């Protein structure tokens, strides 16, 4: 089983070195069980990012410097992008016959959007 911590999203993501369909049935079940545990923490991470957005919006409401306001909105945009990606990861549900190539395909457009923002 191989997962890597994604600093930006604050969760572990699948990072398989062996294709999923080449894993034993037991390894596949362990991977799915571990992934379900990771997915269970996604709503908490989303709520954390939502609280961060709310905090930034409160600051924006009292700020008069346009450059600072714009910087806060850039941060808000980044946090909203993270929430969107987490919601996509929450829907990833590998079956025992899925391929590891299927997992990143669900997020290809999200990564493209994030990279375009940079």
N, C-alpha and C positions, 0 to 999 in steps of 0.2 A: 504494500500500500504506500502510495506516495502522495502527499499533500504538501503544499507550500503556503506559508502565510503571506497574504497579500496585504501589504502595509496600507495601501490606499483604501481598500474596502474594509479592512479590519477583521477579515475571516480567512480561513484556510480554503484554498482552491485545489481541485484535483490537478496533479502533475505526475501523470503516470509515465514510467519509463518502459513498461511492458504494455502492449495493446490490451485493452480490456477483455476482448474475446479470447486472448491467449492466457488469461488468468484462470486458475482452477475455480470450480464452482464455489468452493469455500472462500477463496480470496475475493471473488466477486461479491459474495454475501457480506464479507467483512467490510469491503469497500463501501457498499451501499449503506450498511449500518453506520459506518463512520460518517459518511456524507449526510445521512439523515440527522445525525447529531450536530453537524456543522450547520445544516439548514435551519435547525431549531433556534440557532442564535441570530439568524439573519434579521428577524423582526426587532430584536433588541438593538442591533446595530443601526437599523433604519431609524428607530426612535431616537437614538443618540444623534444621528445626523440631522433629524428634524428639529431637535432641541437646539443644536448648533445654529441652524438656519434661523430659528425664532430669536435667538440671542443676537445674531447679526442684524436682523430686521429691527430689533429694538434700538440698537446702536445707530442704524441708518436714520431712524425716525428723529433722533436728536442731533444728528450731525449736519453741519452746514457746509463743510468743505467738499466740493464736488469730487475731487480726486479720491478722497477717502471713501466717499459713498460708492464711487465706481469700483474701487478695490474690494469693498465689502460685497458688492453685487457679483463680482468675479468669483469670490469665495462661495457665495450662495449658489452660483451656477455650478461650481465644482461639486459641492455637496449634493445638489439635486441630481447631477450626473451619477454620483456614487449610489444614490438611492435607486435610480433607474437600473443600474447594473446589478445591484443586490436583488431587486425584484426579478430580474431575468435569471439570476443564479438560483433564486428560490424556486423557479419553475423547472429547473433542470432536474430530471428524474431518470437517471440511467437505469435501464432494465438489465437483466442478466444477459441479454443478447446485444446490448448496445456496444458501439465502438467508441473509443476515446476521441476519435476524430469528430464524433457527433457533439461533444460537449462544447468545444470552442466555437463550433459553427453557430451555436445559439447566440454567441456574444460577439461575433465578428463585426457587426455593424456598430455595436456599443464601443468596441475598442477603436474603430475607425473614427467615431464621433469624438471620443476622448482625445485621440491623437490630433485630430483637426483643431480642437480647442487650444492645444498647446501652441 
